[in-house]
Amino acid sequence: MKKDIVVVDRDDAAKDVLFWKNKTPEERLNAVELLREQYYVIQGYKDIPRIERVIRIVERVK
């Protein structure tokens, strides 16, 4: 994955949105995963927890 450093004005939300709209879904997911991993490292986790998939069965009322 190629990494670029871009300096932007913090108050310019439109450029931020445009930046992420120009990324592929895979690039966006990779960015989220990187941030998630970094968060757990900062919190002191030795093993990074996996995202848990929760399935709920709900009875519909007719």
PQR file with spaces between the fields and no chain letter, atoms N, CA, C, O and H, PARSE charges and radii, in Angstrom:
ATOM       1  N    MET     1       0.841   -1.170    0.000 -0.4000 1.5000
ATOM       2  CA   MET     1       0.000    0.000    0.000 -0.0000 2.0000
ATOM       3  C    MET     1       0.891    1.240    0.000  0.5500 1.7000
ATOM       4  O    MET     1       1.763    1.376    0.859 -0.5500 1.4000
ATOM       5  N    LYS     2       0.683    2.125   -0.938 -0.4000 1.5000
ATOM       6  CA   LYS     2       1.434    3.366   -1.036 -0.0000 2.0000
ATOM       7  C    LYS     2       0.901    4.349   -0.010  0.5500 1.7000
ATOM       8  O    LYS     2      -0.312    4.521    0.116 -0.5500 1.4000
ATOM       9  H    LYS     2      -0.025    2.014   -1.635  0.4000 1.0000
ATOM      10  N    LYS     3       1.793    4.994    0.723 -0.4000 1.5000
ATOM      11  CA   LYS     3       1.382    5.950    1.742 -0.0000 2.0000
ATOM      12  C    LYS     3       1.853    7.337    1.336  0.5500 1.7000
ATOM      13  O    LYS     3       3.022    7.542    1.009 -0.5500 1.4000
ATOM      14  H    LYS     3       2.778    4.855    0.620  0.4000 1.0000
ATOM      15  N    ASP     4       0.924    8.283    1.361 -0.4000 1.5000
ATOM      16  CA   ASP     4       1.225    9.670    1.054 -0.0000 2.0000
ATOM      17  C    ASP     4       0.948   10.519    2.280  0.5500 1.7000
ATOM      18  O    ASP     4       0.055   10.212    3.070 -0.5500 1.4000
ATOM      19  H    ASP     4      -0.026    8.116    1.627  0.4000 1.0000
ATOM      20  N    ILE     5       1.704   11.571    2.434 -0.4000 1.5000
ATOM      21  CA   ILE     5       1.445   12.532    3.495 -0.0000 2.0000
ATOM      22  C    ILE     5       0.936   13.802    2.830  0.5500 1.7000
ATOM      23  O    ILE     5       1.572   14.358    1.934 -0.5500 1.4000
ATOM      24  H    ILE     5       2.430   11.820    1.792  0.4000 1.0000
ATOM      25  N    VAL     6      -0.233   14.246    3.295 -0.4000 1.5000
ATOM      26  CA   VAL     6      -0.851   15.447    2.737 -0.0000 2.0000
ATOM      27  C    VAL     6      -1.139   16.390    3.898  0.5500 1.7000
ATOM      28  O    VAL     6      -1.750   15.983    4.886 -0.5500 1.4000
ATOM      29  H    VAL     6      -0.750   13.794    4.023  0.4000 1.0000
ATOM      30  N    VAL     7      -0.710   17.636    3.792 -0.4000 1.5000
ATOM      31  CA   VAL     7      -0.975   18.642    4.810 -0.0000 2.0000
ATOM      32  C    VAL     7      -2.186   19.449    4.375  0.5500 1.7000
ATOM      33  O    VAL     7      -2.204   20.031    3.290 -0.5500 1.4000
ATOM      34  H    VAL     7      -0.213   17.966    2.990  0.4000 1.0000
ATOM      35  N    VAL     8      -3.207   19.477    5.241 -0.4000 1.5000
ATOM      36  CA   VAL     8      -4.434   20.212    4.925 -0.0000 2.0000
ATOM      37  C    VAL     8      -4.846   21.071    6.103  0.5500 1.7000
ATOM      38  O    VAL     8      -4.410   20.847    7.232 -0.5500 1.4000
ATOM      39  H    VAL     8      -3.193   19.004    6.123  0.4000 1.0000
ATOM      40  N    ASP     9      -5.678   22.042    5.838 -0.4000 1.5000
ATOM      41  CA   ASP     9      -6.244   22.903    6.872 -0.0000 2.0000
ATOM      42  C    ASP     9      -7.284   22.106    7.648  0.5500 1.7000
ATOM      43  O    ASP     9      -8.186   21.524    7.044 -0.5500 1.4000
ATOM      44  H    ASP     9      -6.032   22.224    4.921  0.4000 1.0000
ATOM      45  N    ARG    10      -7.178   22.067    8.969 -0.4000 1.5000
ATOM      46  CA   ARG    10      -8.114   21.292    9.796 -0.0000 2.0000
ATOM      47  C    ARG    10      -9.558   21.747    9.630  0.5500 1.7000
ATOM      48  O    ARG    10     -10.476   20.943    9.793 -0.5500 1.4000
ATOM      49  H    ARG    10      -6.446   22.539    9.460  0.4000 1.0000
ATOM      50  N    ASP    11      -9.776   23.012    9.310 -0.4000 1.5000
ATOM      51  CA   ASP    11     -11.132   23.540    9.204 -0.0000 2.0000
ATOM      52  C    ASP    11     -11.761   23.298    7.844  0.5500 1.7000
ATOM      53  O    ASP    11     -12.908   23.688    7.627 -0.5500 1.4000
ATOM      54  H    ASP    11      -9.031   23.665    9.178  0.4000 1.0000
ATOM      55  N    ASP    12     -11.052   22.674    6.931 -0.4000 1.5000
ATOM      56  CA   ASP    12     -11.569   22.459    5.583 -0.0000 2.0000
ATOM      57  C    ASP    12     -12.142   21.045    5.452  0.5500 1.7000
ATOM      58  O    ASP    12     -11.485   20.150    4.920 -0.5500 1.4000
ATOM      59  H    ASP    12     -10.120   22.357    7.108  0.4000 1.0000
ATOM      60  N    ALA    13     -13.362   20.854    5.937 -0.4000 1.5000
ATOM      61  CA   ALA    13     -14.009   19.542    5.930 -0.0000 2.0000
ATOM      62  C    ALA    13     -14.315   19.078    4.509  0.5500 1.7000
ATOM      63  O    ALA    13     -14.326   17.876    4.247 -0.5500 1.4000
ATOM      64  H    ALA    13     -13.896   21.582    6.369  0.4000 1.0000
ATOM      65  N    ALA    14     -14.562   20.002    3.594 -0.4000 1.5000
ATOM      66  CA   ALA    14     -14.900   19.625    2.218 -0.0000 2.0000
ATOM      67  C    ALA    14     -13.737   18.876    1.561  0.5500 1.7000
ATOM      68  O    ALA    14     -13.958   17.905    0.836 -0.5500 1.4000
ATOM      69  H    ALA    14     -14.554   20.979    3.807  0.4000 1.0000
ATOM      70  N    LYS    15     -12.520   19.312    1.807 -0.4000 1.5000
ATOM      71  CA   LYS    15     -11.360   18.615    1.245 -0.0000 2.0000
ATOM      72  C    LYS    15     -11.216   17.227    1.854  0.5500 1.7000
ATOM      73  O    LYS    15     -10.820   16.282    1.171 -0.5500 1.4000
ATOM      74  H    LYS    15     -12.340   20.100    2.396  0.4000 1.0000
ATOM      75  N    ASP    16     -11.536   17.104    3.139 -0.4000 1.5000
ATOM      76  CA   ASP    16     -11.466   15.811    3.813 -0.0000 2.0000
ATOM      77  C    ASP    16     -12.462   14.835    3.196  0.5500 1.7000
ATOM      78  O    ASP    16     -12.123   13.683    2.928 -0.5500 1.4000
ATOM      79  H    ASP    16     -11.858   17.871    3.693  0.4000 1.0000
ATOM      80  N    VAL    17     -13.673   15.290    2.973 -0.4000 1.5000
ATOM      81  CA   VAL    17     -14.695   14.447    2.363 -0.0000 2.0000
ATOM      82  C    VAL    17     -14.280   14.064    0.946  0.5500 1.7000
ATOM      83  O    VAL    17     -14.416   12.905    0.554 -0.5500 1.4000
ATOM      84  H    VAL    17     -13.948   16.226    3.190  0.4000 1.0000
ATOM      85  N    LEU    18     -13.788   15.003    0.192 -0.4000 1.5000
ATOM      86  CA   LEU    18     -13.345   14.742   -1.177 -0.0000 2.0000
ATOM      87  C    LEU    18     -12.194   13.733   -1.194  0.5500 1.7000
ATOM      88  O    LEU    18     -12.144   12.849   -2.049 -0.5500 1.4000
ATOM      89  H    LEU    18     -13.678   15.945    0.510  0.4000 1.0000
ATOM      90  N    PHE    19     -11.273   13.876   -0.240 -0.4000 1.5000
ATOM      91  CA   PHE    19     -10.153   12.938   -0.142 -0.0000 2.0000
ATOM      92  C    PHE    19     -10.661   11.509   -0.002  0.5500 1.7000
ATOM      93  O    PHE    19     -10.205   10.620   -0.722 -0.5500 1.4000
ATOM      94  H    PHE    19     -11.314   14.595    0.454  0.4000 1.0000
ATOM      95  N    TRP    20     -11.606   11.272    0.922 -0.4000 1.5000
ATOM      96  CA   TRP    20     -12.095    9.914    1.164 -0.0000 2.0000
ATOM      97  C    TRP    20     -13.013    9.417    0.061  0.5500 1.7000
ATOM      98  O    TRP    20     -13.080    8.212   -0.184 -0.5500 1.4000
ATOM      99  H    TRP    20     -11.976   11.994    1.506  0.4000 1.0000
ATOM     100  N    LYS    21     -13.720   10.314   -0.608 -0.4000 1.5000
ATOM     101  CA   LYS    21     -14.561    9.898   -1.736 -0.0000 2.0000
ATOM     102  C    LYS    21     -13.721    9.407   -2.907  0.5500 1.7000
ATOM     103  O    LYS    21     -14.178    8.593   -3.710 -0.5500 1.4000
ATOM     104  H    LYS    21     -13.665   11.293   -0.408  0.4000 1.0000
ATOM     105  N    ASN    22     -12.512    9.897   -2.999 -0.4000 1.5000
ATOM     106  CA   ASN    22     -11.621    9.487   -4.089 -0.0000 2.0000
ATOM     107  C    ASN    22     -10.895    8.175   -3.800  0.5500 1.7000
ATOM     108  O    ASN    22     -10.174    7.666   -4.659 -0.5500 1.4000
ATOM     109  H    ASN    22     -12.141   10.558   -2.347  0.4000 1.0000
ATOM     110  N    LYS    23     -11.075    7.629   -2.612 -0.4000 1.5000
ATOM     111  CA   LYS    23     -10.455    6.354   -2.247 -0.0000 2.0000
ATOM     112  C    LYS    23     -11.406    5.207   -2.562  0.5500 1.7000
ATOM     113  O    LYS    23     -12.626    5.369   -2.531 -0.5500 1.4000
ATOM     114  H    LYS    23     -11.661    8.042   -1.915  0.4000 1.0000
ATOM     115  N    THR    24     -10.837    4.055   -2.863 -0.4000 1.5000
ATOM     116  CA   THR    24     -11.661    2.870   -3.117 -0.0000 2.0000
ATOM     117  C    THR    24     -12.186    2.350   -1.779  0.5500 1.7000
ATOM     118  O    THR    24     -11.632    2.674   -0.729 -0.5500 1.4000
ATOM     119  H    THR    24      -9.846    3.923   -2.889  0.4000 1.0000
ATOM     120  N    PRO    25     -13.252    1.545   -1.811 -0.5600 1.5000
ATOM     121  CA   PRO    25     -13.752    0.964   -0.557  0.2800 2.0000
ATOM     122  C    PRO    25     -12.666    0.162    0.178  0.5500 1.7000
ATOM     123  O    PRO    25     -12.615    0.177    1.407 -0.5500 1.4000
ATOM     124  N    GLU    26     -11.811   -0.526   -0.560 -0.4000 1.5000
ATOM     125  CA   GLU    26     -10.735   -1.290    0.062 -0.0000 2.0000
ATOM     126  C    GLU    26      -9.756   -0.366    0.796  0.5500 1.7000
ATOM     127  O    GLU    26      -9.314   -0.673    1.903 -0.5500 1.4000
ATOM     128  H    GLU    26     -11.852   -0.537   -1.559  0.4000 1.0000
ATOM     129  N    GLU    27      -9.424    0.764    0.171 -0.4000 1.5000
ATOM     130  CA   GLU    27      -8.515    1.715    0.809 -0.0000 2.0000
ATOM     131  C    GLU    27      -9.140    2.296    2.077  0.5500 1.7000
ATOM     132  O    GLU    27      -8.447    2.494    3.075 -0.5500 1.4000
ATOM     133  H    GLU    27      -9.782    1.013   -0.729  0.4000 1.0000
ATOM     134  N    ARG    28     -10.427    2.566    2.041 -0.4000 1.5000
ATOM     135  CA   ARG    28     -11.117    3.095    3.220 -0.0000 2.0000
ATOM     136  C    ARG    28     -11.114    2.070    4.349  0.5500 1.7000
ATOM     137  O    ARG    28     -10.843    2.412    5.500 -0.5500 1.4000
ATOM     138  H    ARG    28     -10.989    2.405    1.230  0.4000 1.0000
ATOM     139  N    LEU    29     -11.414    0.819    4.021 -0.4000 1.5000
ATOM     140  CA   LEU    29     -11.411   -0.228    5.045 -0.0000 2.0000
ATOM     141  C    LEU    29     -10.014   -0.440    5.616  0.5500 1.7000
ATOM     142  O    LEU    29      -9.858   -0.645    6.820 -0.5500 1.4000
ATOM     143  H    LEU    29     -11.634    0.541    3.086  0.4000 1.0000
ATOM     144  N    ASN    30      -9.011   -0.391    4.769 -0.4000 1.5000
ATOM     145  CA   ASN    30      -7.631   -0.523    5.241 -0.0000 2.0000
ATOM     146  C    ASN    30      -7.275    0.605    6.209  0.5500 1.7000
ATOM     147  O    ASN    30      -6.582    0.378    7.200 -0.5500 1.4000
ATOM     148  H    ASN    30      -9.138   -0.224    3.791  0.4000 1.0000
ATOM     149  N    ALA    31      -7.745    1.811    5.925 -0.4000 1.5000
ATOM     150  CA   ALA    31      -7.477    2.947    6.806 -0.0000 2.0000
ATOM     151  C    ALA    31      -8.164    2.751    8.156  0.5500 1.7000
ATOM     152  O    ALA    31      -7.571    3.031    9.198 -0.5500 1.4000
ATOM     153  H    ALA    31      -8.309    1.996    5.119  0.4000 1.0000
ATOM     154  N    VAL    32      -9.394    2.279    8.146 -0.4000 1.5000
ATOM     155  CA   VAL    32     -10.122    2.029    9.392 -0.0000 2.0000
ATOM     156  C    VAL    32      -9.420    0.933   10.190  0.5500 1.7000
ATOM     157  O    VAL    32      -9.266    1.050   11.406 -0.5500 1.4000
ATOM     158  H    VAL    32      -9.875    2.051    7.300  0.4000 1.0000
ATOM     159  N    GLU    33      -8.999   -0.120    9.517 -0.4000 1.5000
ATOM     160  CA   GLU    33      -8.316   -1.218   10.200 -0.0000 2.0000
ATOM     161  C    GLU    33      -7.000   -0.741   10.808  0.5500 1.7000
ATOM     162  O    GLU    33      -6.663   -1.130   11.926 -0.5500 1.4000
ATOM     163  H    GLU    33      -9.124   -0.215    8.529  0.4000 1.0000
ATOM     164  N    LEU    34      -6.260    0.089   10.097 -0.4000 1.5000
ATOM     165  CA   LEU    34      -5.006    0.625   10.617 -0.0000 2.0000
ATOM     166  C    LEU    34      -5.262    1.451   11.871  0.5500 1.7000
ATOM     167  O    LEU    34      -4.539    1.311   12.857 -0.5500 1.4000
ATOM     168  H    LEU    34      -6.534    0.405    9.189  0.4000 1.0000
ATOM     169  N    LEU    35      -6.272    2.304   11.849 -0.4000 1.5000
ATOM     170  CA   LEU    35      -6.594    3.123   13.016 -0.0000 2.0000
ATOM     171  C    LEU    35      -7.036    2.260   14.192  0.5500 1.7000
ATOM     172  O    LEU    35      -6.689    2.539   15.340 -0.5500 1.4000
ATOM     173  H    LEU    35      -6.859    2.418   11.047  0.4000 1.0000
ATOM     174  N    ARG    36      -7.801    1.213   13.903 -0.4000 1.5000
ATOM     175  CA   ARG    36      -8.264    0.304   14.950 -0.0000 2.0000
ATOM     176  C    ARG    36      -7.072   -0.402   15.612  0.5500 1.7000
ATOM     177  O    ARG    36      -6.997   -0.495   16.837 -0.5500 1.4000
ATOM     178  H    ARG    36      -8.082    0.985   12.971  0.4000 1.0000
ATOM     179  N    GLU    37      -6.156   -0.890   14.795 -0.4000 1.5000
ATOM     180  CA   GLU    37      -4.974   -1.563   15.321 -0.0000 2.0000
ATOM     181  C    GLU    37      -4.118   -0.605   16.153  0.5500 1.7000
ATOM     182  O    GLU    37      -3.628   -0.975   17.220 -0.5500 1.4000
ATOM     183  H    GLU    37      -6.217   -0.814   13.799  0.4000 1.0000
ATOM     184  N    GLN    38      -3.940    0.621   15.668 -0.4000 1.5000
ATOM     185  CA   GLN    38      -3.158    1.604   16.400 -0.0000 2.0000
ATOM     186  C    GLN    38      -3.796    1.928   17.752  0.5500 1.7000
ATOM     187  O    GLN    38      -3.092    2.104   18.747 -0.5500 1.4000
ATOM     188  H    GLN    38      -4.338    0.922   14.801  0.4000 1.0000
ATOM     189  N    TYR    39      -5.108    2.004   17.787 -0.4000 1.5000
ATOM     190  CA   TYR    39      -5.822    2.285   19.028 -0.0000 2.0000
ATOM     191  C    TYR    39      -5.539    1.202   20.058  0.5500 1.7000
ATOM     192  O    TYR    39      -5.239    1.508   21.212 -0.5500 1.4000
ATOM     193  H    TYR    39      -5.680    1.861   16.979  0.4000 1.0000
ATOM     194  N    TYR    40      -5.631   -0.062   19.652 -0.4000 1.5000
ATOM     195  CA   TYR    40      -5.406   -1.153   20.590 -0.0000 2.0000
ATOM     196  C    TYR    40      -3.955   -1.204   21.064  0.5500 1.7000
ATOM     197  O    TYR    40      -3.702   -1.534   22.223 -0.5500 1.4000
ATOM     198  H    TYR    40      -5.874   -0.310   18.715  0.4000 1.0000
ATOM     199  N    VAL    41      -3.009   -0.887   20.201 -0.4000 1.5000
ATOM     200  CA   VAL    41      -1.609   -0.845   20.609 -0.0000 2.0000
ATOM     201  C    VAL    41      -1.411    0.252   21.655  0.5500 1.7000
ATOM     202  O    VAL    41      -0.735    0.035   22.661 -0.5500 1.4000
ATOM     203  H    VAL    41      -3.215   -0.618   19.260  0.4000 1.0000
ATOM     204  N    ILE    42      -1.993    1.422   21.423 -0.4000 1.5000
ATOM     205  CA   ILE    42      -1.887    2.534   22.374 -0.0000 2.0000
ATOM     206  C    ILE    42      -2.513    2.162   23.713  0.5500 1.7000
ATOM     207  O    ILE    42      -2.014    2.565   24.763 -0.5500 1.4000
ATOM     208  H    ILE    42      -2.542    1.599   20.606  0.4000 1.0000
ATOM     209  N    GLN    43      -3.596    1.402   23.685 -0.4000 1.5000
ATOM     210  CA   GLN    43      -4.279    0.981   24.910 -0.0000 2.0000
ATOM     211  C    GLN    43      -3.530   -0.120   25.645  0.5500 1.7000
ATOM     212  O    GLN    43      -3.897   -0.464   26.768 -0.5500 1.4000
ATOM     213  H    GLN    43      -4.002    1.074   22.832  0.4000 1.0000
ATOM     214  N    GLY    44      -2.489   -0.680   25.040 -0.4000 1.5000
ATOM     215  CA   GLY    44      -1.661   -1.662   25.706 -0.0000 2.0000
ATOM     216  C    GLY    44      -2.041   -3.112   25.469  0.5500 1.7000
ATOM     217  O    GLY    44      -1.559   -3.993   26.180 -0.5500 1.4000
ATOM     218  H    GLY    44      -2.190   -0.400   24.127  0.4000 1.0000
ATOM     219  N    TYR    45      -2.886   -3.382   24.496 -0.4000 1.5000
ATOM     220  CA   TYR    45      -3.248   -4.762   24.181 -0.0000 2.0000
ATOM     221  C    TYR    45      -2.049   -5.476   23.555  0.5500 1.7000
ATOM     222  O    TYR    45      -1.380   -4.925   22.681 -0.5500 1.4000
ATOM     223  H    TYR    45      -3.277   -2.666   23.918  0.4000 1.0000
ATOM     224  N    LYS    46      -1.783   -6.693   24.002 -0.4000 1.5000
ATOM     225  CA   LYS    46      -0.712   -7.480   23.386 -0.0000 2.0000
ATOM     226  C    LYS    46      -1.224   -8.151   22.115  0.5500 1.7000
ATOM     227  O    LYS    46      -0.508   -8.237   21.117 -0.5500 1.4000
ATOM     228  H    LYS    46      -2.327   -7.140   24.712  0.4000 1.0000
ATOM     229  N    ASP    47      -2.461   -8.624   22.161 -0.4000 1.5000
ATOM     230  CA   ASP    47      -3.108   -9.215   20.994 -0.0000 2.0000
ATOM     231  C    ASP    47      -4.272   -8.319   20.592  0.5500 1.7000
ATOM     232  O    ASP    47      -5.101   -7.950   21.424 -0.5500 1.4000
ATOM     233  H    ASP    47      -3.042   -8.554   22.971  0.4000 1.0000
ATOM     234  N    ILE    48      -4.323   -7.980   19.334 -0.4000 1.5000
ATOM     235  CA   ILE    48      -5.395   -7.108   18.847 -0.0000 2.0000
ATOM     236  C    ILE    48      -6.673   -7.927   18.701  0.5500 1.7000
ATOM     237  O    ILE    48      -6.693   -8.915   17.967 -0.5500 1.4000
ATOM     238  H    ILE    48      -3.649   -8.280   18.658  0.4000 1.0000
ATOM     239  N    PRO    49      -7.751   -7.524   19.399 -0.5600 1.5000
ATOM     240  CA   PRO    49      -9.002   -8.278   19.295  0.2800 2.0000
ATOM     241  C    PRO    49      -9.591   -8.181   17.893  0.5500 1.7000
ATOM     242  O    PRO    49      -9.450   -7.171   17.203 -0.5500 1.4000
ATOM     243  N    ARG    50     -10.243   -9.243   17.500 -0.4000 1.5000
ATOM     244  CA   ARG    50     -10.920   -9.250   16.209 -0.0000 2.0000
ATOM     245  C    ARG    50     -12.289   -8.607   16.369  0.5500 1.7000
ATOM     246  O    ARG    50     -12.840   -8.560   17.469 -0.5500 1.4000
ATOM     247  H    ARG    50     -10.358  -10.064   18.060  0.4000 1.0000
ATOM     248  N    ILE    51     -12.825   -8.118   15.275 -0.4000 1.5000
ATOM     249  CA   ILE    51     -14.174   -7.567   15.312 -0.0000 2.0000
ATOM     250  C    ILE    51     -15.147   -8.720   15.468  0.5500 1.7000
ATOM     251  O    ILE    51     -15.097   -9.700   14.724 -0.5500 1.4000
ATOM     252  H    ILE    51     -12.377   -8.156   14.381  0.4000 1.0000
ATOM     253  N    GLU    52     -16.036   -8.589   16.449 -0.4000 1.5000
ATOM     254  CA   GLU    52     -16.985   -9.659   16.740 -0.0000 2.0000
ATOM     255  C    GLU    52     -18.232   -9.490   15.879  0.5500 1.7000
ATOM     256  O    GLU    52     -18.781   -8.395   15.756 -0.5500 1.4000
ATOM     257  H    GLU    52     -16.077   -7.793   17.053  0.4000 1.0000
ATOM     258  N    ARG    53     -18.654  -10.576   15.301 -0.4000 1.5000
ATOM     259  CA   ARG    53     -19.883  -10.548   14.512 -0.0000 2.0000
ATOM     260  C    ARG    53     -21.021  -11.024   15.411  0.5500 1.7000
ATOM     261  O    ARG    53     -20.970  -12.120   15.970 -0.5500 1.4000
ATOM     262  H    ARG    53     -18.208  -11.465   15.401  0.4000 1.0000
ATOM     263  N    VAL    54     -22.029  -10.197   15.540 -0.4000 1.5000
ATOM     264  CA   VAL    54     -23.169  -10.516   16.389 -0.0000 2.0000
ATOM     265  C    VAL    54     -24.390  -10.730   15.510  0.5500 1.7000
ATOM     266  O    VAL    54     -24.717   -9.902   14.660 -0.5500 1.4000
ATOM     267  H    VAL    54     -22.070   -9.307   15.086  0.4000 1.0000
ATOM     268  N    ILE    55     -25.046  -11.842   15.726 -0.4000 1.5000
ATOM     269  CA   ILE    55     -26.262  -12.138   14.971 -0.0000 2.0000
ATOM     270  C    ILE    55     -27.408  -12.206   15.971  0.5500 1.7000
ATOM     271  O    ILE    55     -27.326  -12.920   16.970 -0.5500 1.4000
ATOM     272  H    ILE    55     -24.780  -12.515   16.416  0.4000 1.0000
ATOM     273  N    ARG    56     -28.457  -11.475   15.703 -0.4000 1.5000
ATOM     274  CA   ARG    56     -29.632  -11.490   16.570 -0.0000 2.0000
ATOM     275  C    ARG    56     -30.827  -11.980   15.773  0.5500 1.7000
ATOM     276  O    ARG    56     -31.053  -11.557   14.639 -0.5500 1.4000
ATOM     277  H    ARG    56     -28.523  -10.895   14.891  0.4000 1.0000
ATOM     278  N    ILE    57     -31.574  -12.861   16.371 -0.4000 1.5000
ATOM     279  CA   ILE    57     -32.805  -13.338   15.756 -0.0000 2.0000
ATOM     280  C    ILE    57     -33.951  -12.610   16.451  0.5500 1.7000
ATOM     281  O    ILE    57     -34.122  -12.703   17.667 -0.5500 1.4000
ATOM     282  H    ILE    57     -31.391  -13.205   17.292  0.4000 1.0000
ATOM     283  N    VAL    58     -34.721  -11.892   15.664 -0.4000 1.5000
ATOM     284  CA   VAL    58     -35.809  -11.100   16.202 -0.0000 2.0000
ATOM     285  C    VAL    58     -37.117  -11.628   15.644  0.5500 1.7000
ATOM     286  O    VAL    58     -37.269  -11.811   14.436 -0.5500 1.4000
ATOM     287  H    VAL    58     -34.583  -11.816   14.677  0.4000 1.0000
ATOM     288  N    GLU    59     -38.052  -11.868   16.538 -0.4000 1.5000
ATOM     289  CA   GLU    59     -39.369  -12.332   16.105 -0.0000 2.0000
ATOM     290  C    GLU    59     -40.204  -11.120   15.722  0.5500 1.7000
ATOM     291  O    GLU    59     -40.371  -10.190   16.512 -0.5500 1.4000
ATOM     292  H    GLU    59     -37.929  -11.720   17.519  0.4000 1.0000
ATOM     293  N    ARG    60     -40.722  -11.142   14.510 -0.4000 1.5000
ATOM     294  CA   ARG    60     -41.541  -10.043   14.027 -0.0000 2.0000
ATOM     295  C    ARG    60     -42.964  -10.172   14.537  0.5500 1.7000
ATOM     296  O    ARG    60     -43.539  -11.261   14.552 -0.5500 1.4000
ATOM     297  H    ARG    60     -40.586  -11.897   13.868  0.4000 1.0000
ATOM     298  N    VAL    61     -43.518   -9.058   14.951 -0.4000 1.5000
ATOM     299  CA   VAL    61     -44.915   -9.036   15.386 -0.0000 2.0000
ATOM     300  C    VAL    61     -45.755   -8.633   14.207  0.5500 1.7000
ATOM     301  O    VAL    61     -45.527   -7.594   13.588 -0.5500 1.4000
ATOM     302  H    VAL    61     -43.052   -8.174   14.939  0.4000 1.0000
ATOM     303  N    LYS    62     -46.755   -9.483   13.893 -0.4000 1.5000
ATOM     304  CA   LYS    62     -47.596   -9.187   12.737 -0.0000 2.0000
ATOM     305  C    LYS    62     -48.901   -8.583   13.142  0.5500 1.7000
ATOM     306  O    LYS    62     -49.729   -8.274   12.286 -0.5500 1.4000
ATOM     307  H    LYS    62     -46.940  -10.327   14.396  0.4000 1.0000
